[in-house]
C-alpha cells in the first residue's frame, strides 16, 4: 500500500523522448531481434586486439574495428585527420586544457558524393575517446535516412545520434566518456585536463545502456568491469526504475 508512484531515473520529458526514440530505432531497424545482433562492445582485446600501428594508420585500424562491430564494414567512407589543436597555457608552469572546447573530436559530412569522417589526432593516445568518436560519426551515417523521422526533429538530432551508438553496442564508451577530469604534476609544472564528449548527459547514457541490456535480457555484470564505479551504481538504479514500471519496455518489445 505504498502511497507514492515509482520514481523515474530521468525527468519525465527526457525519459519520454528516449523511449520514443528507441521505439523509432526498433521499428525501422528490425526490432529486438536486430538489437540482439549488435554486440556489447567492450574496451578489451576481444574487440580491439593490440596493434603496432601508429599515427593515421592506427586511427584507420580502430575505425575499421568500430565499423565491423557496428555492422557497417561495407559502408563506404573516407577517414580524414583534422589539423592538430593547440594546448592552452595559463602560465609558465600551469596548463589548463579543455579537451574538446571549440575543437570537434570528429565530424561527419559528404564531399563530392563521398562520405567523409574526420577525427582529432590528439585522440590517438586516448582509445576510449577515439572509439566513442568513431561510433558517434558512424551513427550519423546510420541515421541519415531517418533524419526527418526522429522524435524531436532537428533540435534533438545529435542526442538521437548518441542514443544510436548505444543501439549499435557502444554504450559503455559513451557513458564512460561523457565526462572526464584528470590532473598531473611533475618537476616541470602542473596541469589539469577535462573533457566532455557527446551530447547526452551521463545519466541519460546510463539510462540508455539500461534499456539496451533489459531489451536484450543481458545481465548487468557484463558491463561492470568496464564502467566507473559510480556509473555502475547509476546503472543499477536505472535498471530498478525500469523494472518497477515494466509497461515502459513492454511497448518496445
Backbone as CSV, one residue per row, in Angstrom:
resi,resn,N_x,N_y,N_z,CA_x,CA_y,CA_z,C_x,C_y,C_z
1,UNK,0.838,-1.204,0.000,0.000,0.000,0.000,0.871,1.252,0.000
2,UNK,2.068,1.181,-0.566,2.952,2.343,-0.609,2.245,3.467,-1.369
3,UNK,2.161,4.664,-0.782,1.300,5.706,-1.370,1.926,6.464,-2.542
4,UNK,3.193,6.225,-2.836,3.847,7.023,-3.873,4.053,6.219,-5.145
5,UNK,4.060,6.911,-6.279,4.351,6.267,-7.557,5.830,5.922,-7.627
6,UNK,6.190,4.845,-8.356,7.613,4.508,-8.526,8.358,5.675,-9.173
7,UNK,9.512,5.996,-8.635,10.252,7.150,-9.138,10.956,6.818,-10.442
8,UNK,11.091,7.822,-11.295,11.791,7.674,-12.570,13.254,8.025,-12.386
9,UNK,14.102,7.452,-13.211,15.532,7.736,-13.143,15.849,9.062,-13.818
10,UNK,15.144,9.369,-14.910,15.281,10.644,-15.602,14.026,11.472,-15.384
11,UNK,14.102,12.779,-15.723,12.874,13.557,-15.641,11.927,13.093,-16.752
12,UNK,10.658,13.384,-16.584,9.616,12.805,-17.435,9.829,13.124,-18.918
13,UNK,10.228,14.349,-19.229,10.394,14.741,-20.635,11.537,13.982,-21.303
14,UNK,12.678,13.891,-20.603,13.830,13.179,-21.161,13.546,11.691,-21.310
15,UNK,12.869,11.134,-20.324,12.542,9.717,-20.380,11.608,9.423,-21.552
16,UNK,10.576,10.259,-21.721,9.619,10.053,-22.811,10.308,10.156,-24.165
17,UNK,11.226,11.125,-24.303,11.940,11.270,-25.579,12.798,10.038,-25.863
18,UNK,13.505,9.553,-24.849,14.336,8.359,-25.068,13.493,7.177,-25.517
19,UNK,12.384,6.948,-24.844,11.555,5.791,-25.177,10.985,5.913,-26.591
20,UNK,10.576,7.105,-26.982,10.074,7.312,-28.341,11.173,7.088,-29.376
21,UNK,12.383,7.523,-29.044,13.496,7.366,-29.985,13.890,5.900,-30.101
22,UNK,13.933,5.185,-28.984,14.187,3.750,-29.029,13.126,3.049,-29.882
23,UNK,11.881,3.448,-29.708,10.804,2.844,-30.496,11.015,3.090,-31.989
24,UNK,11.448,4.293,-32.342,11.729,4.618,-33.736,12.836,3.723,-34.290
25,UNK,13.920,3.570,-33.525,15.023,2.702,-33.954,14.537,1.265,-34.185
26,UNK,13.804,0.751,-33.212,13.384,-0.648,-33.279,12.433,-0.894,-34.441
27,UNK,11.514,0.039,-34.666,10.577,-0.114,-35.773,11.292,-0.062,-37.116
28,UNK,12.287,0.809,-37.219,12.957,0.999,-38.507,14.018,-0.067,-38.803
29,UNK,14.685,-0.552,-37.762,15.829,-1.439,-37.997,15.567,-2.921,-37.764
30,UNK,14.373,-3.278,-37.286,14.094,-4.718,-37.171,13.783,-5.217,-35.780
31,UNK,13.463,-4.323,-34.856,13.008,-4.738,-33.539,14.095,-5.309,-32.643
32,UNK,13.661,-5.964,-31.576,14.586,-6.501,-30.583,15.499,-7.558,-31.202
33,UNK,14.994,-8.276,-32.186,15.831,-9.294,-32.853,17.062,-8.650,-33.481
34,UNK,16.876,-7.465,-34.071,18.017,-6.755,-34.658,18.942,-6.232,-33.566
35,UNK,18.350,-5.718,-32.485,19.154,-5.200,-31.379,20.046,-6.282,-30.791
36,UNK,19.544,-7.500,-30.727,20.318,-8.602,-30.161,21.480,-9.012,-31.061
37,UNK,21.437,-8.590,-32.324,22.558,-8.884,-33.216,23.730,-7.938,-32.996
38,UNK,23.474,-6.801,-32.349,24.559,-5.872,-32.028,25.377,-6.447,-30.885
39,UNK,26.694,-6.475,-31.004,27.489,-6.944,-29.863,27.526,-5.878,-28.775
40,UNK,27.715,-6.296,-27.543,28.034,-5.336,-26.485,29.541,-5.114,-26.573
41,UNK,29.937,-4.045,-27.208,31.357,-3.804,-27.467,32.028,-3.309,-26.190
42,UNK,33.137,-3.926,-25.828,33.859,-3.557,-24.616,35.276,-3.094,-24.962
43,UNK,35.883,-2.272,-24.101,37.272,-1.848,-24.322,38.224,-2.969,-23.927
44,UNK,38.297,-3.973,-24.763,39.094,-5.166,-24.451,39.739,-5.696,-25.716
45,UNK,40.692,-6.595,-25.532,41.383,-7.195,-26.675,40.443,-8.047,-27.516
46,UNK,39.327,-8.448,-26.953,38.358,-9.220,-27.728,37.859,-8.418,-28.918
47,UNK,37.609,-7.140,-28.690,37.082,-6.277,-29.750,38.150,-5.401,-30.394
48,UNK,39.213,-5.120,-29.665,40.283,-4.281,-30.195,41.634,-4.937,-29.888
49,UNK,41.989,-5.942,-30.663,43.270,-6.622,-30.441,44.428,-5.640,-30.529
50,UNK,45.502,-5.867,-29.768,46.666,-4.965,-29.816,47.189,-4.796,-31.237
51,UNK,47.629,-3.596,-31.531,48.163,-3.294,-32.854,49.388,-2.401,-32.703
52,UNK,50.387,-2.612,-33.537,51.601,-1.795,-33.510,51.510,-0.593,-34.450
53,UNK,50.360,-0.373,-35.034,50.195,0.764,-35.932,50.320,2.071,-35.162
54,UNK,50.674,3.129,-35.867,50.831,4.449,-35.254,50.288,5.506,-36.214
55,UNK,50.020,6.707,-35.656,49.554,7.803,-36.483,48.228,7.501,-37.156
56,UNK,48.091,7.968,-38.376,46.828,7.790,-39.092,46.522,6.311,-39.323
57,UNK,47.549,5.495,-39.487,47.328,4.057,-39.675,46.642,3.462,-38.447
58,UNK,46.985,3.970,-37.264,46.330,3.486,-36.045,44.862,3.912,-36.021
59,UNK,44.598,5.143,-36.421,43.217,5.604,-36.481,42.407,4.736,-37.441
60,UNK,42.981,4.415,-38.586,42.277,3.577,-39.563,42.027,2.171,-39.015
61,UNK,42.994,1.658,-38.251,42.819,0.341,-37.637,41.630,0.362,-36.669
62,UNK,41.585,1.353,-35.782,40.489,1.443,-34.815,39.166,1.685,-35.539
63,UNK,39.190,2.558,-36.536,37.983,2.871,-37.294,37.420,1.613,-37.958
64,UNK,38.284,0.816,-38.548,37.841,-0.425,-39.190,37.215,-1.377,-38.185
65,UNK,37.787,-1.444,-36.972,37.210,-2.312,-35.937,35.830,-1.802,-35.519
66,UNK,35.704,-0.487,-35.347,34.407,0.073,-34.955,33.366,-0.192,-36.044
67,UNK,33.740,0.014,-37.298,32.818,-0.254,-38.402,32.367,-1.713,-38.388
68,UNK,33.301,-2.619,-38.159,32.976,-4.043,-38.157,31.988,-4.370,-37.051
69,UNK,32.254,-3.874,-35.833,31.371,-4.179,-34.712,29.999,-3.522,-34.883
70,UNK,29.956,-2.407,-35.622,28.687,-1.718,-35.877,27.922,-2.362,-37.034
71,UNK,28.512,-3.365,-37.662,27.869,-3.989,-38.807,27.878,-3.105,-40.034
72,UNK,28.894,-2.218,-40.136,28.965,-1.246,-41.223,30.276,-1.353,-42.000
73,UNK,30.918,-2.499,-41.946,32.223,-2.613,-42.592,32.161,-2.436,-44.102
74,UNK,30.982,-2.640,-44.702,30.853,-2.472,-46.144,30.311,-1.101,-46.536
75,UNK,30.097,-0.229,-45.546,29.591,1.112,-45.845,30.782,1.986,-46.269
76,UNK,30.791,2.493,-47.490,31.958,3.261,-47.957,32.065,4.628,-47.282
77,UNK,33.254,4.964,-46.815,33.512,6.296,-46.273,35.014,6.515,-46.168
78,UNK,35.409,7.763,-46.140,36.812,8.150,-46.082,37.125,8.726,-44.704
79,UNK,38.220,8.303,-44.104,38.638,8.806,-42.796,39.746,9.839,-42.987
80,UNK,39.556,11.024,-42.396,40.492,12.137,-42.591,40.936,12.672,-41.233
81,UNK,42.217,12.936,-41.094,42.783,13.504,-39.868,42.586,15.017,-39.862
82,UNK,42.099,15.558,-38.734,41.946,17.005,-38.584,43.301,17.649,-38.261
83,UNK,43.429,18.972,-38.455,44.642,19.680,-38.013,44.795,19.560,-36.499
84,UNK,46.022,19.529,-36.012,46.281,19.437,-34.571,45.782,20.695,-33.880
85,UNK,45.267,20.543,-32.668,44.767,21.692,-31.916,45.820,22.166,-30.922
86,UNK,45.790,23.434,-30.524,46.780,23.944,-29.568,46.437,23.558,-28.137
87,UNK,47.439,23.575,-27.270,47.232,23.343,-25.842,47.238,24.689,-25.133
88,UNK,46.251,24.895,-24.250,46.161,26.162,-23.520,47.249,26.241,-22.451
89,UNK,47.894,27.418,-22.333,48.934,27.632,-21.331,48.508,28.782,-20.436
90,UNK,48.302,28.494,-19.157,47.863,29.510,-18.219,49.041,30.361,-17.751
91,UNK,50.180,29.727,-17.476,51.386,30.439,-17.074,52.578,29.580,-17.472
92,UNK,53.762,29.961,-17.038,54.956,29.228,-17.437,54.901,27.775,-16.976
93,UNK,54.238,27.532,-15.854,54.257,26.188,-15.290,52.873,25.540,-15.150
94,UNK,51.829,26.255,-15.543,50.476,25.746,-15.350,49.744,25.684,-16.688
95,UNK,49.115,24.543,-16.952,48.382,24.345,-18.196,46.941,23.946,-17.860
96,UNK,46.020,24.500,-18.572,44.624,24.118,-18.437,44.119,23.773,-19.821
97,UNK,43.725,22.528,-20.012,43.353,22.076,-21.347,41.940,21.515,-21.372
98,UNK,40.955,22.345,-21.788,39.624,21.788,-22.027,39.654,21.037,-23.346
99,UNK,39.574,19.724,-23.290,39.938,18.892,-24.430,39.153,19.196,-25.696
100,UNK,37.838,19.311,-25.613,37.096,19.490,-26.849,36.383,20.828,-26.941
101,UNK,36.848,21.825,-26.189,36.235,23.143,-26.204,36.572,23.830,-27.519
102,UNK,35.617,23.955,-28.398,35.837,24.647,-29.658,36.501,23.806,-30.725
103,UNK,36.883,22.574,-30.398,37.541,21.706,-31.365,36.764,20.390,-31.426
104,UNK,36.156,20.071,-32.553,35.367,18.832,-32.628,36.251,17.603,-32.533
105,UNK,35.783,16.604,-31.822,36.502,15.341,-31.765,36.348,14.568,-33.060
106,UNK,35.272,14.867,-33.785,35.041,14.215,-35.066,33.934,14.927,-35.815
107,UNK,33.857,14.696,-37.110,32.778,15.261,-37.925,32.324,14.229,-38.948
108,UNK,31.090,14.408,-39.406,30.518,13.568,-40.461,29.999,14.488,-41.551
109,UNK,30.314,14.190,-42.794,29.830,15.009,-43.895,29.938,14.276,-45.214
110,UNK,29.467,14.934,-46.261,29.527,14.376,-47.615,30.230,15.378,-48.510
111,UNK,31.258,14.920,-49.193,32.031,15.769,-50.101,32.195,15.047,-51.434
112,UNK,31.724,15.688,-52.503,31.819,15.098,-53.846,31.231,13.683,-53.868
113,UNK,30.027,13.562,-53.280,29.302,12.287,-53.244,30.036,11.197,-52.463
114,UNK,30.934,11.610,-51.588,31.671,10.651,-50.756,31.482,11.001,-49.290
115,UNK,31.145,10.006,-48.480,31.014,10.226,-47.035,32.406,10.391,-46.434
116,UNK,32.577,11.463,-45.652,33.871,11.764,-45.043,33.691,11.893,-43.529
117,UNK,34.484,11.156,-42.779,34.510,11.248,-41.317,35.898,11.730,-40.905
118,UNK,35.928,12.729,-40.026,37.215,13.246,-39.555,37.382,12.946,-38.069
119,UNK,38.623,13.036,-37.599,38.908,12.800,-36.183,40.038,13.719,-35.731
120,UNK,40.070,13.973,-34.434,41.120,14.783,-33.815,42.335,13.894,-33.550
121,UNK,43.505,14.198,-34.124,44.672,13.330,-33.914,45.103,13.223,-32.461
122,UNK,44.712,14.197,-31.621,45.042,14.107,-30.196,44.367,12.909,-29.534
123,UNK,43.316,12.386,-30.160,42.593,11.243,-29.594,43.330,9.921,-29.793
124,UNK,44.389,9.933,-30.596,45.101,8.679,-30.859,45.668,8.060,-29.587
125,UNK,45.999,8.898,-28.611,46.512,8.400,-27.341,45.425,8.127,-26.326
126,UNK,44.161,8.316,-26.720,43.023,8.111,-25.822,42.015,7.196,-26.520
127,UNK,42.258,5.892,-26.490,41.438,4.961,-27.278,39.954,4.984,-26.956
128,UNK,39.570,5.203,-25.684,38.150,5.276,-25.352,37.492,6.438,-26.084
129,UNK,38.186,7.578,-26.099,37.676,8.753,-26.796,37.570,8.489,-28.287
130,UNK,38.594,7.866,-28.854,38.621,7.614,-30.295,37.483,6.686,-30.707
131,UNK,37.271,5.626,-29.958,36.189,4.692,-30.282,34.831,5.380,-30.160
132,UNK,34.624,6.146,-29.078,33.350,6.848,-28.900,33.105,7.832,-30.036
133,UNK,34.163,8.505,-30.483,34.042,9.461,-31.590,33.637,8.750,-32.870
134,UNK,34.328,7.679,-33.209,34.012,6.952,-34.434,32.596,6.372,-34.389
135,UNK,32.193,5.864,-33.232,30.842,5.317,-33.103,29.800,6.405,-33.344
136,UNK,30.046,7.607,-32.815,29.096,8.710,-32.986,28.992,9.116,-34.456
137,UNK,30.135,9.252,-35.125,30.098,9.686,-36.526,29.477,8.608,-37.415
138,UNK,29.730,7.346,-37.124,29.083,6.271,-37.884,27.586,6.216,-37.594
139,UNK,27.188,6.593,-36.386,25.762,6.656,-36.070,25.078,7.730,-36.915
140,UNK,25.783,8.848,-37.172,25.244,9.856,-38.099,24.956,9.214,-39.456
141,UNK,25.895,8.421,-39.913,25.774,7.737,-41.197,24.559,6.798,-41.184
142,UNK,24.452,6.034,-40.124,23.354,5.065,-39.995,21.991,5.759,-39.951
143,UNK,21.931,6.930,-39.332,20.654,7.621,-39.151,20.302,8.568,-40.292
144,UNK,21.196,8.735,-41.238,20.951,9.699,-42.319,19.588,9.512,-42.986
145,UNK,19.139,8.285,-43.277,17.823,8.124,-43.913,16.646,8.421,-42.980
146,UNK,16.904,8.484,-41.654,15.822,8.678,-40.683,15.731,10.104,-40.167
147,UNK,16.531,10.999,-40.693,16.684,12.330,-40.105,15.343,13.027,-39.891
148,UNK,14.420,12.863,-40.816,13.119,13.536,-40.715,12.142,12.788,-39.809
149,UNK,12.451,11.564,-39.452,11.512,10.744,-38.687,11.777,10.755,-37.184
150,UNK,12.944,11.181,-36.773,13.333,11.047,-35.371,12.518,11.972,-34.463
151,UNK,12.099,11.488,-33.292,11.342,12.324,-32.350,12.129,13.566,-31.944
152,UNK,11.462,14.695,-31.919,12.120,15.936,-31.522,12.701,16.725,-32.671
153,UNK,12.788,16.102,-33.854,13.267,16.821,-35.032,14.741,17.193,-34.960
154,UNK,15.098,18.226,-35.696,16.497,18.628,-35.828,17.110,19.045,-34.492
155,UNK,16.279,19.575,-33.618,16.774,20.070,-32.326,17.396,18.971,-31.481
156,UNK,16.917,17.744,-31.634,17.430,16.639,-30.812,18.236,15.633,-31.634
157,UNK,18.617,16.011,-32.846,19.282,15.052,-33.725,20.601,14.535,-33.142
158,UNK,21.421,15.415,-32.570,22.701,14.966,-32.015,22.487,14.050,-30.814
159,UNK,21.452,14.321,-30.029,21.149,13.452,-28.895,20.720,12.063,-29.393
160,UNK,19.910,12.056,-30.458,19.492,10.776,-31.039,20.691,10.024,-31.609
161,UNK,21.657,10.763,-32.130,22.866,10.130,-32.666,23.647,9.448,-31.545
162,UNK,23.772,10.116,-30.402,24.389,9.470,-29.241,23.630,8.200,-28.869
163,UNK,22.312,8.296,-28.853,21.493,7.151,-28.476,21.688,5.996,-29.462
164,UNK,21.893,6.340,-30.731,22.107,5.310,-31.746,23.386,4.538,-31.472
165,UNK,24.397,5.192,-30.896,25.639,4.466,-30.591,25.387,3.384,-29.542
166,UNK,24.449,3.631,-28.629,24.091,2.616,-27.637,23.406,1.450,-28.342
167,UNK,22.475,1.752,-29.238,21.800,0.708,-30.024,22.821,-0.129,-30.783
168,UNK,23.881,0.497,-31.290,24.911,-0.185,-32.061,25.866,-0.987,-31.191
169,UNK,25.748,-0.849,-29.844,26.569,-1.643,-28.939,27.701,-0.910,-28.254
170,UNK,27.764,0.425,-28.406,28.898,1.186,-27.883,28.532,2.028,-26.656
171,UNK,27.506,1.620,-25.917,27.054,2.405,-24.772,28.085,2.557,-23.668
172,UNK,28.936,1.558,-23.474,29.976,1.648,-22.440,30.909,2.820,-22.726
173,UNK,31.290,2.978,-23.979,32.217,4.045,-24.357,31.571,5.416,-24.188
174,UNK,30.314,5.553,-24.610,29.636,6.838,-24.488,29.452,7.259,-23.045
175,UNK,28.999,6.324,-22.198,28.781,6.644,-20.789,30.091,7.015,-20.102
176,UNK,31.142,6.253,-20.393,32.433,6.474,-19.745,33.041,7.820,-20.144
177,UNK,32.839,8.229,-21.404,33.484,9.433,-21.896,32.625,10.692,-21.792
178,UNK,31.418,10.576,-21.245,30.549,11.746,-21.137,31.209,12.850,-20.314
179,UNK,32.015,12.467,-19.315,32.803,13.473,-18.577,34.045,12.823,-18.010
180,UNK,35.175,13.499,-18.191,36.456,13.037,-17.648,37.234,14.227,-17.103
181,UNK,37.941,13.989,-16.008,38.821,15.017,-15.447,40.088,14.338,-14.952
182,UNK,41.229,14.918,-15.273,42.496,14.372,-14.792,43.466,15.515,-14.536
183,UNK,44.474,15.248,-13.733,45.489,16.264,-13.456,46.850,15.584,-13.366
184,UNK,47.884,16.394,-13.562,49.237,15.861,-13.463,50.137,16.905,-12.812
185,UNK,51.227,16.445,-12.245,52.202,17.342,-11.631,53.566,16.674,-11.669
186,UNK,54.556,17.415,-12.118,55.931,16.918,-12.121,56.874,18.104,-11.952
187,UNK,58.178,17.903,-12.114,59.137,18.975,-11.850,59.022,20.124,-12.858
188,UNK,58.320,19.886,-13.990,58.162,20.933,-14.998,56.931,21.793,-14.755
189,UNK,56.065,21.387,-13.852,54.857,22.166,-13.595,53.667,21.260,-13.331
190,UNK,52.481,21.836,-13.429,51.276,21.079,-13.162,50.203,21.469,-14.164
191,UNK,49.216,20.605,-14.307,48.164,20.906,-15.269,46.917,20.087,-14.995
192,UNK,45.828,20.516,-15.593,44.554,19.842,-15.468,43.972,19.628,-16.860
193,UNK,43.248,18.573,-17.005,42.597,18.308,-18.282,41.199,17.782,-18.026
194,UNK,40.212,18.403,-18.666,38.862,17.881,-18.556,38.286,17.744,-19.955
195,UNK,37.365,16.823,-20.089,36.712,16.655,-21.381,35.278,16.210,-21.179
196,UNK,34.425,16.689,-22.054,33.038,16.244,-22.080,32.766,15.797,-23.506
197,UNK,32.425,14.540,-23.671,32.211,14.010,-25.002,30.761,13.606,-25.175
198,UNK,30.228,13.863,-26.349,28.845,13.515,-26.619,27.889,14.619,-26.209
199,UNK,26.621,14.404,-26.468,25.580,15.401,-26.196,24.688,14.978,-25.039
200,UNK,24.479,13.697,-24.860,23.678,13.232,-23.736,24.435,13.419,-22.425
201,UNK,23.748,13.811,-21.355,24.395,13.798,-20.035,24.613,12.371,-19.577
202,UNK,25.483,12.184,-18.570,25.832,10.824,-18.166,24.635,10.002,-17.720
203,UNK,23.698,10.608,-16.998,22.538,9.828,-16.534,21.714,9.328,-17.716
204,UNK,21.638,10.113,-18.768,20.906,9.685,-19.959,21.629,8.537,-20.662
205,UNK,22.972,8.604,-20.695,23.748,7.490,-21.247,23.471,6.209,-20.458
206,UNK,23.480,6.321,-19.145,23.280,5.151,-18.284,21.869,4.583,-18.466
207,UNK,20.888,5.458,-18.573,19.510,5.011,-18.781,19.398,4.263,-20.111
208,UNK,20.044,4.793,-21.146,20.031,4.137,-22.461,20.707,2.771,-22.393
209,UNK,21.808,2.692,-21.657,22.500,1.412,-21.510,21.623,0.412,-20.750
210,UNK,20.873,0.909,-19.769,19.947,0.036,-19.033,18.869,-0.508,-19.965
211,UNK,18.340,0.328,-20.852,17.331,-0.133,-21.819,17.932,-1.183,-22.744
212,UNK,19.141,-0.923,-23.230,19.839,-1.860,-24.118,19.955,-3.237,-23.459
213,UNK,20.383,-3.268,-22.217,20.565,-4.538,-21.509,19.223,-5.217,-21.231
214,UNK,18.231,-4.428,-20.815,16.919,-5.004,-20.493,16.259,-5.611,-21.726
215,UNK,16.293,-4.911,-22.852,15.657,-5.425,-24.061,16.334,-6.701,-24.550
216,UNK,17.642,-6.795,-24.317,18.396,-7.982,-24.735,18.389,-9.071,-23.671
217,UNK,17.822,-8.739,-22.495,17.831,-9.660,-21.348,19.270,-10.069,-21.021
218,UNK,20.131,-9.072,-20.985,21.553,-9.296,-20.727,21.896,-8.819,-19.322
219,UNK,22.636,-9.598,-18.555,22.932,-9.225,-17.159,23.835,-7.998,-17.057
220,UNK,23.620,-7.214,-16.005,24.432,-6.014,-15.774,25.890,-6.345,-15.536
221,UNK,26.160,-7.511,-14.980,27.550,-7.871,-14.675,28.425,-7.896,-15.930
222,UNK,27.805,-7.983,-17.100,28.584,-7.981,-18.337,29.276,-6.641,-18.580
223,UNK,28.780,-5.572,-17.929,29.385,-4.250,-18.136,30.129,-3.752,-16.895
224,UNK,29.975,-4.434,-15.772,30.519,-3.938,-14.506,32.016,-3.664,-14.570
225,UNK,32.769,-4.554,-15.198,34.220,-4.417,-15.262,34.649,-3.152,-15.997
226,UNK,33.800,-2.661,-16.893,34.217,-1.608,-17.807,33.667,-0.225,-17.460
227,UNK,32.798,-0.144,-16.452,32.224,1.142,-16.069,32.873,1.668,-14.792
228,UNK,32.986,2.981,-14.698,33.404,3.597,-13.442,32.401,3.198,-12.362
229,UNK,32.873,3.107,-11.125,32.025,2.597,-10.043,30.721,3.379,-9.905
230,UNK,30.796,4.699,-9.971,29.583,5.492,-9.762,28.619,5.315,-10.936
231,UNK,29.150,5.039,-12.129,28.281,4.794,-13.275,27.562,3.451,-13.141
232,UNK,28.272,2.454,-12.603,27.617,1.162,-12.405,26.530,1.270,-11.346
233,UNK,26.767,2.076,-10.314,25.726,2.311,-9.308,24.511,2.968,-9.942
234,UNK,24.756,3.967,-10.802,23.655,4.613,-11.515,22.934,3.623,-12.424
235,UNK,23.687,2.734,-13.056,23.075,1.742,-13.937,22.120,0.840,-13.158
236,UNK,22.530,0.426,-11.969,21.648,-0.410,-11.143,20.369,0.349,-10.784
237,UNK,20.504,1.632,-10.490,19.320,2.438,-10.171,18.412,2.594,-11.387
238,UNK,19.011,2.763,-12.555,18.219,2.875,-13.783,17.492,1.572,-14.075
239,UNK,18.169,0.454,-13.856,17.543,-0.852,-14.059,16.346,-1.029,-13.119
240,UNK,16.528,-0.649,-11.868,15.429,-0.776,-10.893,14.240,0.087,-11.313
241,UNK,14.529,1.289,-11.807,13.466,2.184,-12.238,12.656,1.559,-13.370
242,UNK,13.346,0.909,-14.310,12.652,0.248,-15.417,11.882,-0.983,-14.942
243,UNK,12.471,-1.737,-14.037,11.817,-2.952,-13.548,10.558,-2.646,-12.747
244,UNK,10.549,-1.498,-12.058,9.357,-1.114,-11.296,8.214,-0.681,-12.204
245,UNK,8.530,-0.375,-13.456,7.499,0.070,-14.409,7.624,-0.748,-15.698
246,UNK,7.278,-2.013,-15.655,7.503,-2.907,-16.793,6.768,-2.495,-18.066
247,UNK,5.732,-1.694,-17.928,4.993,-1.276,-19.112,5.800,-0.427,-20.073
248,UNK,6.847,0.244,-19.563,7.660,1.123,-20.420,8.332,0.345,-21.538
249,UNK,8.949,-0.776,-21.166,9.674,-1.553,-22.160,8.775,-2.550,-22.882
250,UNK,7.620,-2.876,-22.294,6.698,-3.795,-22.964,6.271,-3.221,-24.306
251,UNK,6.107,-1.899,-24.371,5.718,-1.264,-25.622,6.815,-1.369,-26.675
252,UNK,8.067,-1.410,-26.244,9.180,-1.516,-27.197,9.342,-2.941,-27.695
253,UNK,9.044,-3.909,-26.837,9.201,-5.304,-27.236,8.121,-5.733,-28.223
